[in-house]
Amino acid sequence: MTLLHTLQKRYTTKAYDGARRIPDETIAQLLEALRLSPSSVNSQPWHFIIADDNAGKERIAKATPEQSPLAYNRPKITGASHAVLLCARQELSDAYLTTLLEKEREDGRFVTEEAFATRKKTLTHYVGLHRQAGNLEQWTQKQVYIAQGFLLLSAASMGIDATPIEGFDPTIMSEEFDLAQQKLTPLVVIALGYHSEEDSNAKRPKSRLAYEAVFSKA
């Protein structure tokens, strides 16, 4: 299957077959794809919460309360094989930046101490710019959506259906997983699994604006 064919065929799943579970090996590959997602200056300003059983999915689904306007998203979470909550870091502390740098050193990215010093200067410079501008949290959230794209494409390439869900109560989600204490912001839930016969979106043609509407020449 070519990349374009994958992109043409993937869609947002509306209903899941709760009897089908994604194999552990496949989930492991999807989570590794998520971990390997790119981010600005390799800041990796995210944390992912994995629900791989009914209890975990129910915890995430608490943020889509029954009898609320968000309840329509609840079956997508509980009926999927797995669900992943993508969170953004609200701050990038000096200690966190040190952890990043030391992991890069451990992974052999610096041939010399001079290279390490240059990398440290670059990382702290760009993070410092966003701290000064007061938009660090918005910046980290943008990186999380890059990771979302990698997960969605990876799932589609492996024949796994997916649903990105922003329609949940962030306050409930934060309380359920103690996210405020960890200085994390819940952004999006990705349901993963196999669509059911009731999936209304499965056979609809894909619709995107024409090439001429979205591209122009520099």
Disulfide bonds with the S-S distance in Angstrom:
none
